[in-house]
């Protein structure tokens, strides 16, 4: 492991956090260290919505006497910038959330992460655990969720456009990407409104169905020579941009549009459920179709890691263990739709029987299981995956915004890839 290389990375900190909340429960520890010399307060840093509500973290405090200070970055990109600026130095939380797209980048510095206790091995799906095991055989991360994709849609907007609204009928609309784009094009022509929220979400969906994207498992960079990537870019520019409200996600306008009816559908992993409900709590039209173009795909999913130089290692490991236990992961799913990566949780009646009142009583537990079973490809993601993919998304954004035409923006991306 080359942790020294990390010190040569110059990243600008830009993490946006919510107000830190200290969650105190029925602690018998008072001001004394909880155990092993650790402080009785641990810090947790995540992003977006992991489902870790104040109430959930208070349960941990009540059980252990350990308080939790939780900060939440506005986006995964913000969390990444903060993480790599501080890893191996100071300033990281005792427990950090890491998103799957930049997780391989983190694995280059696995010697800076405290290993997961041996007794927890086998808790997670095989591929989730394998991705978190370094070359020395150390499991270094606690799997949180996975992101089996479905289609979230506004039934009220579908009805107004003359489309079916029953989720089983809607599922039949999207067997392929061509069918998806045709429905979207017809919707735009009829309503004058965008069909889907984001062109770059389509890029994510298409790329996550490839076996290899930007790097080969042996480290060979194939980003600009991979015909599948060029085809994905062409598809998004030619077919997704014309039916999209925005080039990307996570902007103030994008959030506001969820409630205003600006778009009718989204590519929707389970972790997106909580974001939609949180941003559009009064909208009664959202539903979920048990379908995804070309079968299945995984978007996202995260891990928790414990920096090895943290001052509260024992209690940090207790928190990471507790948050990723099958029982707690089901609670996080109930809170935010984050689909558990633990087989025990996936077979629990608490998950299989879960119904979302917000999404028109959709059986989101069953849908998540079906969508997970539909995944036949897990895209190889090398250490530079995030950089290559983020830059390609920026290329699509430039075309969407009219800054560059299709070919010019592609050439700009090719030049950027050569500089990474």
C-alpha positions in Angstrom: 0.0 0.0 0.0 1.3 3.4 -0.9 0.0 5.7 1.7 2.8 8.2 1.0 1.3 8.8 -2.4 -1.8 10.3 -0.7 0.3 13.1 0.7 1.0 14.3 -2.9 -2.7 14.7 -3.6 -3.7 18.3 -3.4 -7.4 18.6 -2.9 -9.4 21.6 -1.8 -11.7 21.0 1.2 -15.3 21.8 0.4 -17.4 19.7 2.7 -20.8 21.1 3.5 -22.3 19.7 6.7 -25.4 19.9 8.6 -25.3 21.1 12.2 -23.7 18.5 14.4 -26.0 17.0 16.9 -24.7 15.3 20.0 -27.1 12.4 20.8 -27.0 11.6 24.5 -28.8 8.6 25.9 -29.0 6.9 29.2 -25.2 6.8 29.6 -23.7 5.6 32.8 -20.3 6.7 31.7 -20.7 10.4 32.5 -17.5 12.2 31.5 -15.4 9.0 31.8 -14.1 7.2 28.8 -16.5 4.5 27.7 -13.8 1.8 27.2 -10.2 1.2 26.2 -9.2 4.8 26.8 -11.6 6.1 24.1 -13.7 9.1 24.6 -17.4 8.5 25.4 -18.3 10.6 22.3 -17.5 9.4 18.7 -17.9 11.3 15.5 -19.7 10.0 12.4 -19.5 11.6 8.9 -21.8 10.6 6.1 -23.4 12.3 3.0 -26.8 12.4 1.4 -29.0 10.1 3.5 -27.8 6.8 5.0 -31.0 6.5 7.1 -29.1 7.3 10.3 -31.7 9.5 12.0 -31.2 11.2 15.3 -33.6 8.7 16.8 -31.6 5.7 15.4 -28.3 7.0 16.7 -29.9 7.7 20.1 -30.7 3.9 20.3 -26.9 3.3 20.0 -26.2 5.8 22.8 -28.9 4.2 25.0 -27.4 0.7 24.5 -23.7 1.6 24.8 -23.4 4.9 26.7 -21.5 6.3 23.7 -22.7 9.6 22.3 -22.6 10.2 18.6 -21.9 13.5 16.8 -23.2 13.1 13.2 -22.2 15.5 10.4 -23.6 15.1 6.9 -21.9 16.4 3.7 -24.3 17.7 1.0 -23.0 15.4 -1.7 -20.7 12.4 -2.2 -18.3 14.6 -4.0 -18.0 16.9 -1.0 -17.4 13.9 1.2 -14.7 12.6 -1.1 -12.8 15.9 -1.2 -12.8 16.1 2.6 -11.8 12.4 3.0 -8.8 12.4 0.7 -7.5 15.7 2.0 -7.4 14.5 5.6 -6.9 10.7 5.4 -3.7 9.8 7.2 -3.5 13.2 8.7 -6.0 14.7 11.1 -9.6 16.0 10.9 -11.5 12.9 9.8 -14.4 11.6 11.8 -14.0 8.5 13.9 -16.3 6.7 11.4 -16.5 7.9 7.8 -18.9 7.1 5.0 -17.3 6.2 1.7 -19.3 5.9 -1.6 -18.8 2.9 -3.8 -17.6 4.9 -6.9 -14.6 6.3 -5.0 -14.2 3.3 -2.7 -11.6 1.7 -5.0 -9.6 4.9 -4.8 -9.6 4.6 -1.0 -8.5 1.0 -1.2 -5.1 2.1 -2.4 -4.6 3.5 1.1 -6.1 0.6 3.1 -3.1 0.6 5.4 -4.5 3.9 6.8 -7.8 2.2 7.7 -8.4 0.0 10.8 -9.4 -3.6 9.8 -12.8 -4.9 10.6 -12.8 -7.4 13.5 -12.4 -10.9 12.2 -15.7 -12.1 13.8 -17.7 -9.9 11.5 -16.4 -11.5 8.3 -19.2 -13.1 6.4 -21.9 -10.6 7.4 -22.1 -9.1 4.0 -22.9 -10.2 0.4 -19.8 -11.9 -1.0 -19.1 -9.3 -3.7 -19.6 -6.5 -1.2 -17.1 -8.0 1.2 -14.6 -9.0 -1.5 -14.4 -5.4 -2.8 -13.5 -4.3 0.8 -10.7 -6.8 1.2 -7.2 -5.6 0.5 -4.2 -7.4 -1.1 -3.1 -8.6 2.4 -6.5 -10.2 3.0 -7.7 -7.5 5.5 -11.4 -6.6 5.4 -11.2 -2.9 6.0 -14.8 -1.6 5.5 -18.3 -2.2 6.9 -20.8 -2.5 4.1 -23.9 -0.4 4.5 -26.3 -0.6 1.5 -26.4 -1.6 -2.2 -28.3 0.1 -4.9 -30.4 -2.2 -7.1 -32.1 0.1 -9.6 -35.9 0.5 -10.3 -38.0 3.3 -11.9 -39.6 5.8 -9.7 -42.4 7.7 -11.4 -45.2 10.2 -10.8 -48.4 8.3 -11.4 -50.4 11.6 -11.6 -48.1 13.0 -14.4 -48.2 9.6 -16.2 -52.0 9.7 -16.1 -52.1 13.2 -17.5 -49.9 12.1 -20.4 -52.1 9.1 -21.2 -49.6 6.6 -19.8 -50.5 3.7 -17.6 -50.3 4.3 -13.8 -50.5 0.8 -12.3 -47.0 -0.1 -11.3 -47.2 -3.5 -12.9 -48.3 -2.0 -16.2 -45.6 0.7 -15.9 -43.0 -1.9 -15.4 -43.8 -3.3 -18.9 -43.0 0.0 -20.5 -39.2 -0.3 -19.9 -37.7 -3.6 -21.0 -34.9 -1.9 -22.9 -33.1 1.5 -23.1 -34.7 2.0 -26.6 -38.1 1.6 -25.1 -37.3 3.9 -22.2 -36.1 6.7 -24.6 -39.1 6.2 -26.8 -41.6 6.6 -23.9 -39.6 9.6 -22.7 -39.6 11.2 -26.2 -43.4 10.7 -26.6 -44.0 12.2 -23.1 -41.9 15.3 -23.9 -43.7 15.7 -27.3 -47.1 15.4 -25.6 -46.6 17.5 -22.5 -43.8 19.9 -23.4 -42.1 18.9 -20.1 -39.0 16.8 -19.4 -39.6 13.1 -18.7 -36.6 12.3 -16.5 -34.7 14.3 -14.0 -31.1 14.0 -15.1 -29.1 13.0 -18.2 -26.2 12.0 -16.1 -28.3 9.6 -14.1 -28.8 7.7 -17.4 -25.0 7.7 -17.9 -24.7 6.1 -14.5 -27.3 3.5 -15.3 -25.8 2.5 -18.6 -22.2 2.4 -17.4 -23.1 0.3 -14.4 -24.3 -2.4 -16.8 -20.8 -2.8 -18.3 -18.3 -5.4 -17.1 -15.4 -2.9 -17.6 -15.6 0.8 -18.1 -12.5 2.9 -17.7 -9.9 0.5 -16.4 -9.1 -3.2 -16.8 -8.6 -5.3 -13.7 -4.8 -5.4 -14.5 -4.7 -1.6 -14.2 -4.7 -0.8 -18.0 -6.6 2.4 -18.7 -9.0 1.9 -21.6 -11.3 4.8 -20.9 -11.0 6.6 -24.3 -10.6 3.4 -26.3 -13.5 1.5 -24.9 -16.3 1.4 -27.5 -18.8 0.8 -24.8 -18.0 4.1 -23.2 -18.2 6.0 -26.4 -21.6 4.3 -27.1 -22.8 5.3 -23.6 -21.7 8.9 -24.2 -23.4 9.0 -27.6 -26.6 7.5 -26.2 -26.9 10.0 -23.3 -26.1 13.0 -25.5 -28.4 12.0 -28.3 -31.3 10.4 -26.4 -31.2 11.3 -22.7 -30.4 15.0 -22.9 -33.6 15.8 -25.0 -35.8 14.2 -22.4 -34.0 15.4 -19.2 -34.8 18.4 -16.9 -31.2 18.8 -15.8 -27.7 17.6 -16.7 -27.0 16.4 -13.2 -28.4 15.9 -9.8 -28.0 17.4 -6.3 -28.5 21.1 -7.2 -31.1 23.3 -5.4 -33.2 23.4 -8.6 -33.1 19.6 -8.9 -34.3 19.2 -5.3 -37.1 21.8 -5.8 -38.2 20.1 -9.0 -39.1 16.9 -7.2 -42.0 18.7 -5.5 -43.0 21.0 -8.4 -43.7 18.3 -11.0 -40.9 19.4 -13.4 -40.2 15.7 -14.3 -42.1 12.5 -14.3 -39.6 9.7 -13.7 -36.2 8.9 -12.1 -33.8 6.0 -12.3 -34.2 5.0 -8.7 -32.0 2.9 -6.4 -33.5 2.3 -2.9 -31.4 5.0 -1.3 -33.1 7.6 -3.5 -36.5 6.8 -1.9 -35.7 8.7 1.2 -34.4 11.7 -0.7 -37.6 11.9 -2.8 -39.8 11.6 0.3 -37.7 14.1 2.2 -37.8 16.7 -0.6 -41.4 16.2 -1.7 -43.3 15.1 1.5 -46.6 16.4 0.3 -46.6 14.9 -3.2 -49.0 11.9 -3.4 -48.1 10.8 -6.9 -44.8 9.0 -6.5 -44.7 5.2 -7.1 -42.1 2.6 -8.0 -42.1 0.2 -10.9 -40.3 -3.1 -10.5 -38.3 -2.7 -13.7 -35.1 -1.3 -15.2 -34.0 -1.1 -18.8 -32.0 -4.2 -20.0 -32.7 -6.1 -16.8 -30.9 -4.7 -13.8 -28.1 -2.5 -12.5 -26.5 -1.4 -9.2 -26.1 2.3 -8.6 -24.3 3.3 -5.4 -24.2 1.7 -2.1 -21.6 2.7 0.5 -19.3 1.6 3.3 -18.3 2.8 6.7 -14.6 2.9 7.5 -12.6 3.7 10.7 -9.4 5.7 10.1 -6.5 3.9 11.7 -5.1 7.0 13.4 -8.4 7.9 15.1 -8.4 8.5 18.8 -11.5 6.5 19.5 -10.9 3.2 17.6 -12.6 0.9 20.0 -15.8 2.9 20.2 -15.7 3.8 16.5 -15.6 0.1 15.6 -18.5 -0.5 18.0 -20.5 2.2 16.1 -19.6 0.9 12.7 -20.5 -2.7 13.7 -23.8 -1.6 15.2 -24.8 0.6 12.2 -24.1 -2.3 9.8 -25.7 -5.1 11.8 -28.7 -6.7 9.9 -31.1 -5.4 12.5 -29.9 -1.8 12.2 -29.7 -1.9 8.4 -33.4 -2.8 8.2 -34.1 0.3 10.4 -32.0 2.4 8.1 -33.9 1.0 5.1 -37.2 1.9 6.8 -35.9 5.4 7.3 -34.4 6.1 3.9 -34.7 3.1 1.6 -31.1 2.2 1.9 -31.2 -1.5 0.8 -29.2 -3.7 3.1 -26.1 -5.5 1.9 -26.4 -8.2 4.6 -28.0 -11.6 3.5 -29.5 -12.0 6.9 -31.3 -8.6 6.6 -32.4 -9.4 3.0 -34.2 -12.6 4.2 -35.9 -10.9 7.1 -39.7 -10.6 7.1 -39.1 -7.0 8.3 -37.6 -6.4 4.9 -39.5 -8.7 2.6 -42.9 -7.5 3.9 -42.0 -3.8 4.0 -44.5 -1.5 2.2 -43.9 2.3 1.6 -47.0 4.3 2.3 -45.4 7.3 0.7 -44.8 5.5 -2.6 -48.5 4.5 -3.0 -48.0 1.4 -0.7 -45.4 0.0 -3.0 -43.8 -3.2 -1.7 -40.4 -1.7 -1.7 -38.8 -4.6 0.2 -39.9 -7.1 -2.5 -39.0 -4.7 -5.3 -35.5 -4.2 -3.9 -35.0 -8.0 -3.7 -36.2 -8.5 -7.2 -34.1 -5.7 -8.6 -31.0 -7.1 -6.7 -31.6 -10.5 -8.2 -31.8 -8.9 -11.7 -28.2 -7.7 -11.5 -26.0 -9.9 -13.6 -23.0 -7.6 -14.0 -20.9 -5.8 -11.3 -18.8 -3.2 -13.1 -15.1 -3.3 -12.4 -14.1 0.0 -10.8 -10.4 0.8 -10.6 -8.7 3.5 -8.5 -9.4 6.2 -11.1 -13.0 5.3 -11.8 -14.5 8.3 -10.0 -12.2 10.7 -11.8 -12.9 9.3 -15.2 -16.6 9.0 -14.7 -17.0 12.4 -13.1 -15.2 14.0 -16.0 -17.4 12.2 -18.5 -20.4 13.5 -16.7 -19.0 17.0 -16.9 -18.6 16.5 -20.7 -22.3 15.6 -20.9 -23.1 18.7 -18.8 -21.2 20.9 -21.2 -23.3 19.7 -24.1 -26.5 20.0 -22.1 -25.6 23.6 -21.3 -24.5 24.5 -24.8 -21.0 25.2 -23.8 -19.5 22.7 -26.2 -20.9 20.5 -29.0 -20.9 16.8 -28.8 -17.6 16.1 -30.5 -15.7 19.0 -28.9 -16.8 17.9 -25.4 -15.7 14.3 -26.1 -12.3 15.6 -27.2 -12.1 17.7 -24.0 -12.8 14.6 -21.9 -10.1 12.6 -23.8 -7.5 15.3 -23.1 -8.6 15.3 -19.4 -8.2 11.6 -19.1 -4.7 11.8 -20.3 -3.9 14.2 -17.4 -5.2 12.0 -14.6 
